[in-house]
């Protein structure tokens, strides 16, 4: 259990605001657009936390993703499900692509369904090898999945 908080903090770059992810709209940077899409239920206990990525020209984009089960109520503390890290390279001929990040979502509530979402942040390396700053975290729409 101690590994999850350490991994989360490492992905956040040392920031300590895991419980309240930002909802800023900062999905365009240096010729690339990254959008966290609404998660889709794959039946069973798996969910696809998809990310849409599009870059203009010769670029490499690094994406950080954190996945959560959304908790409601006055003592809200969303449950951390997992994290992923993507490196995607685009050349001048590449089209937009959708990344698939499939994760197991356990039944954490007694009511038979879970609400899940993910947040992403990214940075871009241009054709001269320079990296942009990391964007703010952007949150996907919340999806209800049946268990």
C-alpha positions, 0 to 999 in steps of 0.5 A, a space after each residue: 500500500 505504501 507504493 501507491 502514494 509514493 508512485 502517485 507523488 512521483 507522477 505528480 512531480 512532487 505536488 501534494 494535491 492528489 485528493 483534489 485533481 485540477 479541472 483546468 483546460 490546458 489540453 493544447 501545448 506546442 502543437 499538440 492536443 491531449 484530451 482525456 475521454 470519458 471512460 468506457 465500460 468493457 464489461 466484467 471489471 475492466 474499464 478503458 480510460 482512453 486518451 485522444 492525442 493529436 500533434 502537428 509536425 515532428 513531435 514527441 509527447 509524454 503523457 502522465 495519467 492517473 485513474 480514480 473511482 469517484 466518491 460522493 459525500 461530505 468526506 469525499 476521498 476518491 480511490 486511486 486505481 492506477 497510473 500510466 505513462 505514455 511516450 508517443 512520437 508523431 511525424 508530419 504524416 501522422 493523424 490523431 490517435 486514441 490511446 487505450 489504457 485498460 484498468 481493472 475497477 474493483 467493486 468498491 461500493 455496495 450499490 453495484 456501480 462505480 463512477 470513474 474518471 482519469 486525469 492527464 498531464 503532458 509535455 511536448 518535445 519539438 523537432 529541436 529536442 526542447 521539452 515544454 513544461 508539463 501542462 496542468 492536470 485535465 479531468 475526463 468526464 465521469 462515467 458510471 460502470 456497472 459491476 
